[in-house]
């Protein structure tokens, strides 16, 4: 668990701030921490994740998309579809797609089915 993020409001706030760090690796871990390692779900966290959907770093964009999708934020839909089309076997993307579709786990589903269903709710 990154900085004990799940139960520590100060750690969450620090990670939200670090999502804007100039270092790609720091942004990646911060986005991962608030997006996928924490169940915390606030507008501040969602906005920080959404701000990274256009990040220049592929890994940061991936983490932001997955994290936002796991928090059921519709801003993740379009980038999630695009990434899943390009990486149809990506476990994390399929899991995030399943979450957006109200399933516990989409990783076992056919990617084409997930994509069709995501497009219908876009």
C-alpha positions as CSV (number, residue, x, y, z in Angstrom):
1,X,0.0,0.0,0.0
2,X,1.4,3.4,-1.0
3,X,2.1,5.5,2.1
4,X,-0.7,3.7,4.0
5,X,-3.1,5.6,1.6
6,X,-6.3,3.7,2.3
7,X,-6.8,5.2,5.8
8,X,-4.6,8.3,5.9
9,X,-6.2,11.6,4.7
10,X,-2.8,13.3,4.9
11,X,-1.2,10.7,2.6
12,X,-4.1,11.0,0.2
13,X,-3.7,14.7,0.0
14,X,0.0,14.4,-0.5
15,X,-0.6,11.9,-3.4
16,X,-3.2,14.2,-5.0
17,X,-0.5,16.9,-5.0
18,X,2.1,14.5,-6.4
19,X,-0.1,13.7,-9.4
20,X,1.2,17.1,-10.7
21,X,4.9,16.3,-10.1
22,X,7.2,16.9,-13.1
23,X,8.7,13.4,-12.7
24,X,6.8,10.8,-14.6
25,X,7.6,8.0,-12.1
26,X,6.4,10.1,-9.2
27,X,3.1,11.0,-11.1
28,X,2.7,7.3,-11.9
29,X,2.9,6.1,-8.3
30,X,0.8,9.0,-7.0
31,X,-2.0,8.2,-9.6
32,X,-1.7,4.5,-8.8
33,X,-2.0,5.2,-5.1
34,X,-5.1,7.3,-5.3
35,X,-6.7,5.5,-8.2
36,X,-6.2,1.8,-7.6
37,X,-4.7,1.3,-4.1
38,X,-7.3,3.4,-2.2
39,X,-11.0,3.1,-1.9
40,X,-11.3,6.8,-1.1
41,X,-13.5,8.5,-3.6
42,X,-13.8,12.3,-3.5
43,X,-14.2,14.9,-6.2
44,X,-10.7,16.0,-5.5
45,X,-9.3,12.5,-6.2
46,X,-11.5,12.1,-9.3
47,X,-10.4,15.5,-10.7
48,X,-6.7,14.7,-10.0
49,X,-7.1,11.4,-11.9
50,X,-9.1,13.1,-14.7
51,X,-6.3,15.7,-15.1
52,X,-3.9,12.8,-15.9
53,X,-6.0,11.3,-18.7
54,X,-4.0,13.5,-21.1
55,X,-0.7,13.0,-19.5
56,X,2.3,12.7,-21.9
57,X,3.4,9.5,-20.2
58,X,1.6,6.3,-21.3
59,X,1.9,4.6,-17.9
60,X,0.4,7.6,-16.1
61,X,-2.5,7.8,-18.6
62,X,-3.1,4.0,-18.1
63,X,-3.2,4.3,-14.3
64,X,-5.4,7.4,-14.4
65,X,-7.8,5.7,-16.8
66,X,-8.0,2.5,-14.7
67,X,-8.3,4.4,-11.4
68,X,-11.0,6.7,-12.7
69,X,-12.9,3.7,-14.2
70,X,-12.7,1.8,-10.9
71,X,-14.3,4.8,-9.3
72,X,-17.1,4.6,-11.9
73,X,-16.4,8.1,-13.3
74,X,-17.7,8.5,-16.9
75,X,-14.7,10.6,-17.9
76,X,-12.8,7.3,-18.1
77,X,-15.0,5.8,-20.8
78,X,-13.5,7.3,-23.9
79,X,-9.8,6.7,-23.0
80,X,-10.7,3.3,-21.7
81,X,-12.2,2.3,-25.0
82,X,-9.2,3.7,-26.9
83,X,-6.7,1.9,-24.7
84,X,-8.7,-1.4,-24.7
85,X,-8.9,-1.3,-28.5
86,X,-5.1,-0.9,-28.6
87,X,-4.4,-3.4,-25.8
88,X,-7.2,-6.0,-25.9
89,X,-5.5,-8.4,-23.5
90,X,-4.5,-5.8,-20.8
91,X,-5.8,-7.3,-17.6
92,X,-6.1,-4.0,-15.8
93,X,-8.0,-2.4,-18.6
94,X,-10.4,-5.3,-18.8
95,X,-10.9,-5.1,-15.0
96,X,-11.6,-1.4,-15.2
97,X,-14.1,-2.0,-18.1
98,X,-15.9,-4.6,-16.0
99,X,-16.1,-2.1,-13.1
100,X,-17.6,0.5,-15.4
101,X,-20.1,-2.0,-16.6
102,X,-21.1,-3.0,-13.1
103,X,-19.4,-6.3,-13.0
104,X,-17.1,-7.4,-10.3
105,X,-14.4,-8.4,-12.7
106,X,-14.3,-8.0,-16.5
107,X,-10.9,-9.7,-16.9
108,X,-12.4,-13.0,-18.1
109,X,-14.8,-11.4,-20.6
110,X,-14.2,-11.2,-24.3
111,X,-12.6,-7.8,-25.1
112,X,-15.0,-7.3,-28.1
113,X,-18.0,-7.8,-25.8
114,X,-16.6,-5.3,-23.2
115,X,-15.9,-2.8,-26.0
116,X,-19.4,-3.1,-27.4
117,X,-21.0,-2.6,-24.1
118,X,-18.7,0.4,-23.2
119,X,-19.6,2.1,-26.5
120,X,-23.3,1.7,-25.7
121,X,-22.9,3.6,-22.5
122,X,-20.5,6.3,-23.9
